Amino acid sequence: MDENYFNKFVTTIILGVLFVLAYLVVRKILMSLILGIILAFMLHPIYRYLNKKTRSPNFSALALCVLLLLTIIIPTWFLTPIVFSQTFDLYISAQYLNLQNTVGKISLYFFNSEDISSQLVLKSNVLISKILNYFVNLASNFLVSLPTLFLQFLIVLFAFFYFLRDREIFKEYITGVFPFSKETERKFFSQTSEITISILYGQFLVGLIQGVVVGAGFYLFKVPNALIWTIVATIAGVLPILGTTIVWLPIAIYSGATSSIFSGIGIALFGLLSNGIETFGRPFWVSRRTSVHPAIIFIGMIGGLFYFGFLGFLLGPLILAYLFIVLDLYRIKNNYNL
């Protein structure tokens, strides 16, 4: 056997074993590390501005850590009891919810069958009960997991601080191990940066703002359990294809029919304002940047949610987008010998 080939073979085996062991070491905190890096990427423009003013990378990164800490702790401190309270209120209300008058009438209108109507009512009650049980269990698990969540949050802050401060060092190291030419590396980092901005800002930030606007309408017109519906609207706003309309429109109709026409119209106006933010805000972030097909974002979010948990909403689309970038670079390399 050729000695050079043998050395490469042994080196590959050693690297493979070390990669597996390294993964086992960071497996439990990997999502926290990734979340810290994503947050650092999103807030890096603010860090760059602070660093220009203070000329102190440590102080600028630490200041943003404190800001992130306050941004997370203060809303969590005030909103968590409200979320728990409203979740249990919904759970109790669902126990006494009678869908016979609503689902029954609708199914009779469309199918004209008592058997189908009773089956739909039964299935609807079971579905609502399962959904609410899931959220109640989620709330209970959150309380039990508070010590672990605290440690994970420390990891997020750790990754956030060092990636902010040493971003260029990490970038230089990555480029040093890339098998691409300098021009291809430049294209890779340019495209990944554009894709990340497009997804994080164009999809998630705009969806978050949409949910907040809809939630303001819910609070202003006193929709019951407004915080829960605001969270649902925010998730719907982040997801492509769906949008906040599937949340605010039924609530506006129901509120107009049961409360007052004024409240229904008011909620609808806030909902239309939310849709306007999507219409004009999303192109603002995506324009002049590499846009991602909505199907890739949607598949990435759903697949990421199943595999990575809630963080998969962010991670799934990014992984798929980066995969297509690398495949495209390899295609260019093969065609033009880059």
C-alpha positions as CSV (number, residue, x, y, z in Angstrom):
1,M,0.0,0.0,0.0
2,D,1.3,3.4,-0.9
3,E,2.5,5.2,2.3
4,N,0.9,8.6,1.3
5,Y,-2.4,6.8,0.7
6,F,-2.1,5.0,4.1
7,N,-1.4,8.3,5.9
8,K,-4.4,9.9,4.3
9,F,-6.6,6.9,5.2
10,V,-5.4,7.0,8.9
11,T,-5.9,10.7,9.1
12,T,-9.5,10.4,7.7
13,I,-10.3,7.7,10.3
14,I,-8.9,9.8,13.1
15,L,-10.8,12.9,12.0
16,G,-14.0,10.8,11.6
17,V,-13.7,9.5,15.2
18,L,-12.9,12.9,16.6
19,F,-15.9,14.4,14.8
20,V,-18.2,11.8,16.2
21,L,-16.8,12.3,19.7
22,A,-17.0,16.1,19.4
23,Y,-20.7,15.7,18.3
24,L,-21.4,13.6,21.4
25,V,-19.8,16.2,23.6
26,V,-21.9,19.2,22.2
27,R,-25.0,17.2,21.3
28,K,-27.0,18.4,24.3
29,I,-26.1,22.0,23.8
30,L,-25.8,22.1,20.0
31,M,-29.2,23.9,19.5
32,S,-28.2,26.5,22.2
33,L,-24.9,27.2,20.4
34,I,-26.7,27.6,17.0
35,L,-29.3,29.9,18.5
36,G,-26.6,32.1,20.0
37,I,-24.8,32.3,16.6
38,I,-28.1,33.1,14.8
39,L,-28.9,35.9,17.3
40,A,-25.3,37.2,17.0
41,F,-25.7,37.3,13.2
42,M,-29.0,39.3,13.5
43,L,-27.6,41.8,16.0
44,H,-24.1,42.1,14.4
45,P,-24.9,45.5,12.8
46,I,-25.7,47.0,16.2
47,Y,-22.4,45.5,17.6
48,R,-20.5,47.0,14.6
49,Y,-22.0,50.4,15.4
50,L,-21.2,50.2,19.1
51,N,-17.7,48.9,18.4
52,K,-17.0,51.9,16.2
53,K,-18.1,54.3,18.9
54,T,-16.4,52.6,21.9
55,R,-13.4,50.9,20.2
56,S,-13.9,48.1,22.7
57,P,-15.0,44.7,21.3
58,N,-15.5,43.2,24.8
59,F,-17.6,46.1,26.0
60,S,-19.7,46.2,22.8
61,A,-20.4,42.4,23.0
62,L,-21.1,42.6,26.7
63,A,-23.5,45.5,26.3
64,L,-25.5,43.5,23.7
65,C,-25.5,40.5,26.0
66,V,-27.1,42.6,28.7
67,L,-29.6,44.0,26.2
68,L,-30.5,40.5,25.0
69,L,-30.8,39.3,28.6
70,L,-33.2,42.1,29.5
71,T,-35.1,41.7,26.2
72,I,-35.8,38.0,27.0
73,I,-36.1,38.1,30.8
74,I,-38.5,41.1,31.2
75,P,-41.2,39.9,28.7
76,T,-40.8,36.3,30.0
77,W,-41.3,37.5,33.6
78,F,-44.5,39.3,32.9
79,L,-46.0,37.2,30.1
80,T,-45.4,33.7,31.3
81,P,-48.0,33.8,34.1
82,I,-50.5,35.3,31.6
83,V,-49.8,32.5,29.1
84,F,-50.3,29.8,31.7
85,S,-53.5,31.4,33.0
86,Q,-55.0,31.8,29.5
87,T,-53.9,28.3,28.5
88,F,-55.8,26.8,31.5
89,D,-58.7,29.1,30.8
90,L,-58.9,27.7,27.3
91,Y,-58.6,24.2,28.6
92,I,-61.4,24.7,31.1
93,S,-63.6,26.4,28.5
94,A,-63.0,23.5,26.0
95,Q,-64.3,21.0,28.6
96,Y,-67.7,22.8,28.4
97,L,-67.5,23.6,24.7
98,N,-70.5,22.2,22.8
99,L,-69.9,22.0,19.1
100,Q,-73.3,20.6,18.3
101,N,-74.8,23.9,17.4
102,T,-71.9,25.0,15.1
103,V,-70.2,22.0,13.6
104,G,-73.5,20.1,13.6
105,K,-75.4,22.8,11.6
106,I,-72.5,23.2,9.2
107,S,-72.1,19.5,8.5
108,L,-75.9,19.1,8.2
109,Y,-75.9,21.9,5.6
110,F,-73.2,20.3,3.5
111,F,-73.8,16.6,4.0
112,N,-77.4,16.4,5.1
113,S,-76.6,13.4,7.3
114,E,-77.1,13.1,11.1
115,D,-74.5,10.3,11.3
116,I,-71.8,12.4,9.6
117,S,-72.8,15.4,11.7
118,S,-72.4,13.4,15.0
119,Q,-69.1,12.0,13.9
120,L,-67.7,15.4,12.9
121,V,-68.7,16.8,16.3
122,L,-67.1,13.9,18.1
123,K,-63.8,14.2,16.1
124,S,-63.8,18.0,16.6
125,N,-64.1,17.6,20.4
126,V,-61.3,15.0,20.5
127,L,-59.1,17.2,18.3
128,I,-59.6,20.3,20.5
129,S,-59.0,18.2,23.6
130,K,-55.7,16.8,22.3
131,I,-54.5,20.3,21.2
132,L,-55.2,21.8,24.6
133,N,-53.8,18.8,26.5
134,Y,-50.6,19.3,24.4
135,F,-50.3,22.9,25.5
136,V,-51.1,22.1,29.1
137,N,-48.3,19.5,29.1
138,L,-46.0,21.9,27.4
139,A,-46.6,24.4,30.2
140,S,-46.0,21.8,32.8
141,N,-42.8,20.6,31.2
142,F,-41.6,24.2,31.0
143,L,-41.9,24.6,34.7
144,V,-40.1,21.2,35.4
145,S,-37.3,22.1,32.9
146,L,-36.5,25.6,34.3
147,P,-33.1,24.6,35.7
148,T,-32.1,23.0,32.4
149,L,-33.4,25.9,30.4
150,F,-31.4,28.3,32.5
151,L,-28.2,26.4,31.7
152,Q,-29.1,26.3,28.0
153,F,-29.7,30.1,28.1
154,L,-26.2,30.6,29.6
155,I,-24.8,28.6,26.6
156,V,-26.8,30.9,24.3
157,L,-25.2,34.0,25.9
158,F,-21.8,32.4,25.7
159,A,-22.0,31.7,22.0
160,F,-23.7,35.0,21.4
161,F,-20.8,37.0,23.1
162,Y,-17.9,35.1,21.4
163,F,-19.4,35.0,17.9
164,L,-20.1,38.7,18.1
165,R,-16.6,39.5,19.2
166,D,-14.6,37.0,17.2
167,R,-16.8,36.6,14.1
168,E,-13.9,37.4,11.7
169,I,-11.7,34.9,13.4
170,F,-14.3,32.2,12.9
171,K,-14.8,33.3,9.3
172,E,-11.1,33.1,8.5
173,Y,-10.8,29.6,10.1
174,I,-13.8,28.3,8.0
175,T,-12.3,29.7,4.8
176,G,-9.0,28.0,5.6
177,V,-10.6,24.6,5.5
178,F,-12.9,25.1,2.5
179,P,-12.0,23.2,-0.6
180,F,-13.0,26.1,-2.9
181,S,-11.1,28.8,-4.6
182,K,-11.0,32.3,-3.1
183,E,-13.6,33.6,-5.6
184,T,-15.9,30.7,-4.8
185,E,-15.5,31.3,-1.1
186,R,-16.4,34.9,-1.6
187,K,-19.5,33.9,-3.4
188,F,-20.4,31.3,-0.7
189,F,-20.2,33.8,2.1
190,S,-22.0,36.5,0.1
191,Q,-24.9,34.2,-0.8
192,T,-25.2,32.6,2.6
193,S,-25.3,36.1,4.2
194,E,-28.0,37.2,1.7
195,I,-30.0,34.0,2.3
196,T,-29.7,34.3,6.1
197,I,-30.9,38.0,6.0
198,S,-33.7,37.1,3.6
199,I,-35.0,34.3,5.9
200,L,-34.3,35.8,9.4
201,Y,-35.5,39.3,8.6
202,G,-37.8,38.8,5.6
203,Q,-39.6,35.8,7.1
204,F,-39.3,35.8,10.8
205,L,-39.0,39.5,11.7
206,V,-41.8,40.5,9.4
207,G,-44.0,37.6,10.8
208,L,-43.2,38.7,14.3
209,I,-44.3,42.3,13.6
210,Q,-47.5,41.0,11.9
211,G,-48.4,39.0,15.0
212,V,-47.8,42.0,17.3
213,V,-50.0,44.2,15.1
214,V,-52.8,41.6,15.1
215,G,-52.3,41.1,18.9
216,A,-52.7,44.9,19.5
217,G,-56.1,44.6,17.8
218,F,-57.1,41.7,19.9
219,Y,-56.1,43.6,23.1
220,L,-57.7,46.8,22.1
221,F,-61.1,45.2,21.3
222,K,-60.9,42.8,24.3
223,V,-60.7,39.5,22.6
224,P,-60.7,36.7,25.3
225,N,-57.3,35.0,25.8
226,A,-55.7,37.7,23.5
227,L,-52.1,36.7,24.3
228,I,-52.6,33.1,23.2
229,W,-54.2,34.2,19.9
230,T,-51.4,36.7,19.4
231,I,-48.9,33.9,19.7
232,V,-50.9,31.7,17.3
233,A,-51.1,34.7,14.8
234,T,-47.3,35.3,15.1
235,I,-46.6,31.6,14.3
236,A,-49.0,31.8,11.3
237,G,-47.4,35.0,10.1
238,V,-43.9,33.4,10.2
239,L,-45.1,30.4,8.2
240,P,-45.2,31.0,4.5
241,I,-48.5,30.4,2.6
242,L,-50.6,30.6,5.8
243,G,-50.3,34.2,7.1
244,T,-52.1,35.9,10.0
245,T,-55.4,36.0,8.1
246,I,-56.3,32.5,9.1
247,V,-56.3,33.8,12.7
248,W,-57.7,37.3,12.7
249,L,-60.4,36.8,10.1
250,P,-62.4,34.1,12.1
251,I,-61.9,36.1,15.3
252,A,-63.1,39.3,13.6
253,I,-66.2,37.5,12.2
254,Y,-67.0,35.8,15.6
255,S,-66.4,39.1,17.5
256,G,-68.7,41.0,15.0
257,A,-71.4,38.4,15.4
258,T,-71.3,37.9,19.2
259,S,-70.0,41.2,20.5
260,S,-70.4,44.2,18.2
261,I,-70.0,45.1,14.6
262,F,-67.6,47.8,15.7
263,S,-65.1,45.3,17.4
264,G,-65.3,43.0,14.4
265,I,-64.5,45.8,12.0
266,G,-61.7,47.1,14.3
267,I,-60.0,43.7,14.5
268,A,-60.3,43.4,10.7
269,L,-58.6,46.8,10.2
270,F,-55.7,45.7,12.4
271,G,-55.6,42.4,10.4
272,L,-55.5,44.3,7.1
273,L,-52.7,46.5,8.5
274,S,-50.8,43.3,9.3
275,N,-51.3,42.0,5.7
276,G,-50.0,45.4,4.5
277,I,-46.8,44.9,6.5
278,E,-46.3,41.6,4.8
279,T,-47.0,43.1,1.4
280,F,-44.6,46.0,1.7
281,G,-42.2,44.8,4.5
282,R,-41.2,41.4,3.2
283,P,-40.1,42.7,-0.3
284,F,-38.0,45.4,1.5
285,W,-35.8,42.7,3.1
286,V,-35.8,40.3,0.2
287,S,-35.3,42.8,-2.6
288,R,-31.8,43.1,-4.0
289,R,-31.0,39.9,-2.1
290,T,-31.2,36.2,-2.9
291,S,-34.8,35.3,-2.3
292,V,-35.7,31.8,-1.2
293,H,-38.6,29.9,-2.7
294,P,-41.5,29.7,-0.2
295,A,-41.7,26.0,-0.7
296,I,-38.2,25.6,0.6
297,I,-38.9,27.8,3.6
298,F,-42.2,25.9,4.4
299,I,-40.7,22.4,4.0
300,G,-37.6,23.5,6.1
301,M,-39.8,24.9,8.9
302,I,-42.0,21.9,9.2
303,G,-39.2,19.4,8.9
304,G,-37.0,21.4,11.2
305,L,-39.8,21.6,13.7
306,F,-40.2,17.8,13.8
307,Y,-36.4,17.2,14.1
308,F,-35.0,20.1,16.0
309,G,-38.0,21.3,18.0
310,F,-39.1,24.9,18.0
311,L,-35.7,26.1,16.9
312,G,-36.2,24.1,13.7
313,F,-38.5,27.0,12.5
314,L,-35.2,28.9,12.1
315,L,-32.8,26.1,11.4
316,G,-34.7,24.0,8.9
317,P,-35.0,26.7,6.1
318,L,-31.4,27.8,6.6
319,I,-30.0,24.2,6.3
320,L,-32.0,23.6,3.0
321,A,-31.0,27.0,1.7
322,Y,-27.3,26.4,2.5
323,L,-27.5,23.0,0.8
324,F,-28.7,24.5,-2.4
325,I,-25.9,27.1,-2.2
326,V,-23.2,24.5,-1.8
327,L,-24.7,22.3,-4.6
328,D,-24.8,25.4,-6.9
329,L,-21.1,26.1,-6.1
330,Y,-20.1,22.6,-6.9
331,R,-22.1,22.8,-10.2
332,I,-20.2,26.1,-11.0
333,K,-16.9,24.5,-10.1
334,N,-17.5,21.5,-12.3
335,N,-18.6,23.7,-15.2
336,Y,-15.9,26.4,-15.0
337,N,-13.2,24.6,-13.0
338,L,-13.2,27.0,-10.1
